[in-house]
Amino acid sequence: MLRHNIGCPFCGLCCDDLTIKSEPERLTVEANGCPLSERGFSQSPATGGSNHQPRIQGHACSLNEAVDHAADLLGNARLPLFGGLGTDVAGARAVLSLADRAGAVLDHMNSESMLRNLLAVQDSGWMTATLGVVRNRVDLLMIFGSAIEKHAPRFYERFFNNAESMFGQDTSARELIIIGSSADAPTAHGDAHITSIPCPTDRLGDIAMTLRALLQGRPLQAENVAGIPVAQLREIVTRLADAHYGVIAWATDELDFPHAELAVQAFSGLVKDLNITTRCSGMPLGGNNGDYTFSQVATWQAGFPTRISLASGCPHFDPIQYNWERLLESDEADLLLWISAFDTQRTPPSGNTPGIVLGRAGMQCEIEPEVFIPVATPGIDHAGHVYRCDIVVAIPLCSVRDSDLPEVSMVLNAISERL
């Protein structure tokens, strides 16, 4: 059976135009897919078998027995850590409620990447656009980094190379500037409008600060920055300033170097400077495993996006102290509740900390956890909502097959009732 206009939860774009072929033993993306959606929809079988069986210490058990044992472990824990947190809006609400009752620390598996944006926003703010604004208004797009299509495979197709816009813009005349380690341009766009400039990833912040200095008319005592001639950077500044609506985009997953939040702050500062004389917006891309979703839910319920402790009875944020990897390595957490409903490959870390795992059916942990409960995947096994990377739209997901798996929210609420 073919299902049309299906929402995809497997990257931050959350495309909602997929066609899915549903068969008894597999799902196939028939139209409007990408490598991430094709992998995501095909990861686990639909019903039955050992993949759908809860376990306690590796032994098969009923769901009620697994829930009871998980509740006992949480009730006796001194400092439980809730990690992974790959779930939908309902699951995020349930995990925050359970953490409040258990006095737990919460930290998303992608928090290291998330904080590169969040710390910059906390310090100086930013001016960003929605994906709809990019699609309909941009005339010059500048990318810091070179792996946008890895993290958001359909970004160029849906929001830059789109044939039509709401305001009659000639989208074929759009300009693209890519500054990155291997500046690969999208093949669907005319080469005449693409400028690719090689630059080491860890020097992107330096380039952004140089562009800011040139925009403000400050003198530079250098002929090149990170191997890029200053004359070429001056030409880019002119193009940015002359654009009617510029967008500066980056993917935080790619900014994997120390103090990368300072680079994000430089990108955001360049956007602010350009808005003095023209229109420009930032566009942070990326996102997977429900990181934007958890960040949104946690912020509206606890006031902070991740790395939150509820152990004292009220939310406390600390980006260093409540790092999930640090808490496990230092043995400060004595119980790990790991949630990964989207990806069988995002397994809990191996270690000595006892674990409760709510994982997508088919997940194979390196070390068998104390409790394993296979859970339904939002957008495949049940309906739900996830947030897009522009964090203004919650995309509705639907069920594309029948499943006997429990939802994350249902399992967490059941554990909470038993505490």
C-alpha positions, 0 to 999 in steps of 0.5 A, a space after each residue: 500500500 502506498 501512503 502519500 504526504 508522509 512526515 519524516 522525523 530523521 533529520 531537522 528538515 522534517 520533510 512532509 511530502 514522502 511517499 511510503 510503500 508499506 509491506 508486511 515485512 518492510 517499508 520503502 521510500 518510493 518518492 521524495 526520499 533521501 539517504 537518511 529517510 531511506 535508512 530510517 524507514 527501513 531499520 526494523 521489521 513491523 511486528 513480532 519476533 524477539 526484536 519486540 520482546 522486553 528483557 530483564 538481564 537478557 531474559 524475555 519478560 512481559 512489558 509489565 514485568 519490565 516496567 515494574 523492574 525499571 520502576 524499582 531501579 529508579 526508586 532506589 537510584 541516588 542520581 539517575 541520568 536520563 540520556 539519549 532522549 530520542 523521542 517525539 513531543 509526547 515522549 519528551 513531555 513524559 520523560 520530563 515528568 518522570 525525571 521530576 519524580 525521580 530527581 534525575 539529570 537530563 541530557 540529550 545524546 546530541 547536546 554537544 552539538 546543540 550547545 554550539 548554538 545554544 551557548 551563542 544564543 544565551 550570550 548574545 542572541 541571534 536573528 534567524 529565519 524560518 525555512 519558509 522564508 528561505 524558500 520564498 525570499 533568499 537571493 544570496 545564500 552563504 554556507 559556512 561549512 561543506 557538509 550541508 547535504 550530509 546533515 540536511 540532504 534535501 535542503 538545496 532541493 526544497 529551499 534553494 533550488 525550488 522552481 517557484 516562490 510566493 512572491 514571483 522571485 526568479 529562483 534560478 538567479 539566486 547566488 550561492 557562496 560556500 566556504 568550507 573544507 571541501 566546498 561541494 556545490 549542489 549539482 542542480 543549481 547553475 554553476 554560474 551562480 556558485 562561488 566555492 572557497 576552500 577553508 579549514 573548518 576550524 577557521 570558519 569563525 575567523 573568516 566570519 570575524 574578518 567579514 564583519 571587520 571589512 563590513 564595518 570598514 576596519 583596516 586589516 593588516 593581512 593579505 589573506 585569512 585562513 588562506 583566503 585573499 582579503 580581496 576576495 573576502 571584500 568582494 563577498 562583503 560587497 555581495 552580501 551588502 547588496 543582496 535584498 535578502 541574504 541568508 547565512 547557514 551552517 550545520 553545528 554537527 560539522 563544527 566539531 572543534 573546541 569552542 565552536 560556539 564562538 564561531 556560531 557567535 561570529 556567524 550571528 554577529 555578521 547577520 546582525 551587522 548586515 541588517 543595519 543596511 539590508 535584510 539578512 538572517 541566520 539559518 542553523 541546520 542539522 538536527 536528528 534523533 529528536 534533539 530540537 524536539 526535546 530542546 523545545 519541550 524542555 525549554 517550555 517546561 523547565 526553562 532550559 534546553 538540555 543538561 538539566 538537573 531536577 535532583 533538587 526539586 527545581 530545574 538547574 542548568 549547567 553545561 559542564 557539570 550535567 554532561 551525560 558523558 562526564 557523569 558516566 565516566 566519573 561514576 556520579 550517576 548510578 543509573 542510566 535511562 537511555 531512550 532512542 526511538 528513532 535509530 537502532 545505531 544510537 545505543 547506550 555507551 558501554 560501562 558499569 552503570 546499570 541501564 534501562 533502555 527504551 530502544 527502537 526494535 532491532 537495537 543491539 546493545 554492546 552490553 545487555 542492559 538491566 532492562 530493555 524495552 523495545 519501543 515504537 518509532 514515531 512517524 512509523 509505528 504511531 502518530 506524533 509530532 517533532 520540531 523542525 530545525 527552525 523550531 517554529 513548526 511542529 511537524 505532525 507524524 502519522 503511523 504508516 503500519 500496524 505495530 504491537 510496540 508501545 510508545 515511549 510516552 506510554 512506557 514512561 508514564 507507566 513507570 512513573 505511576 509505579 514510583 
